[in-house]
Amino acid sequence: MPYRILADITVLIHFSWILFLIFGAFLGAKNKGVKIFHISGLIFAFVIQIFNWYCPLTHLEVWLRSKHDPALTYAGSFIIHYLEAIVYIELPRYLIFIFTVFICGFNTWFYLKKN
């Protein structure tokens, strides 16, 4: 049971991280610390796309799910089911790379425009 809960929390954190990478420039424009953290996250996202790595949160979630025995409890909530469908969207690798480049480009433009 605790592994399932921890896996669900990991998915929520992962989803929040994706939203932060997409919209973080709006917060980063007002706070230098957030800006540095956001730009670092964008660089990290770009690097893992270039090298075709998995996000560490994905590895953590898979490990936690493997520790959980689905036969003992309900497999998960409907909210987590839909969040997982968004976080682990089935798109070709090149399309995810294009979205990553677009998000990085948009955020770079936004930061440069604000300065």
For each residue, the residues with C-beta under 8 A, 3 or more apart:
1: 4 5 68 72 73
2: 5 6
3: 6 7 64 65 67 68
4: 1 7 8 64 65 68 73 76
5: 1 2 8 9
6: 2 3 9 10 64
7: 3 4 10 11 61 64 65 68
8: 4 5 11 12 76 77 80
9: 5 6 12 13
10: 6 7 13 14 57 60 61 64
11: 7 8 14 15 61 80 83 84 87
12: 8 9 15 16 80 83
13: 9 10 16 17 57
14: 10 11 17 18 55 57 58 61 87
15: 11 12 18 19 83 86 87
16: 12 13 19 20
17: 13 14 20 21 41 57
18: 14 15 21 22 86 87
19: 15 16 22 23
20: 16 17 23 24 38 41
21: 17 18 24 38 41 42 45 103
22: 18 19 103
23: 19 20 26 27
24: 20 21 27 28 34 37 38 41 42 107
25: 28 29 35 38 106 107 110 111
26: 23 29 110
27: 23 24 30 31 34 38
28: 24 25 31 34 35 36 37 38 39 111
29: 25 26 35 110 111 114
30: 27 34
31: 27 28 34 35
32: 35 36
33: 36 37
34: 24 27 28 30 31 37 38
35: 25 28 29 31 32 38 39 111
36: 28 32 33 39 40
37: 24 28 33 34 40 41
38: 20 21 24 25 27 28 34 35 41 42 107
39: 28 35 36 42 43 107 111
40: 36 37 43 44
41: 17 20 21 24 37 38 44 45
42: 21 24 38 39 45 46 103 104 107
43: 39 40 46 47
44: 40 41 47 48
45: 21 41 42 48 49 100 103 104
46: 42 43 49 50 100 101 104
47: 43 44 50 51 53
48: 44 45 51 52 53 54 55
49: 45 46 52 96 97 100
50: 46 47 97
51: 47 48
52: 48 49 93
53: 47 48
54: 48 58 59
55: 14 48 58 59
56: 59 60
57: 10 13 14 17 60 61
58: 14 54 55 61 62 88
59: 54 55 56 62 63
60: 10 56 57 63 64
61: 7 10 11 14 57 58 64 65
62: 58 59 65 66
63: 59 60 66 67
64: 3 4 6 7 10 60 61 67 68
65: 3 4 7 61 62 68
66: 62 63
67: 3 63 64
68: 1 3 4 7 64 65 73
69: 72 73
70: 73 75
71:
72: 1 69
73: 1 4 68 69 70
74:
75: 70
76: 4 8 80 81
77: 8 80 81
78: 81 82
79: 82 83
80: 8 11 12 76 77 83 84
81: 76 77 78 84 85
82: 78 79 85 86
83: 11 12 15 79 80 86 87
84: 11 80 81 87 88
85: 81 82 88 89
86: 15 18 82 83 89
87: 11 14 15 18 83 84
88: 58 84 85
89: 85 86
90:
91: 95 96 99
92: 95 96
93: 52 96 97
94: 97 98
95: 91 92 98 99
96: 49 91 92 93 99 100
97: 49 50 93 94 100 101
98: 94 95 101 102
99: 91 95 96 102 103
100: 45 46 49 96 97 103 104
101: 46 97 98 104 105
102: 98 99 105 106
103: 21 22 42 45 99 100 106 107
104: 42 45 46 100 101 107 108
105: 101 102 108 109
106: 25 102 103 109 110
107: 24 25 38 39 42 103 104 110 111
108: 104 105 111 112
109: 105 106 112 113
110: 25 26 29 106 107 113 114
111: 25 28 29 35 39 107 108 114 115
112: 108 109 115
113: 109 110
114: 29 110 111
115: 111 112
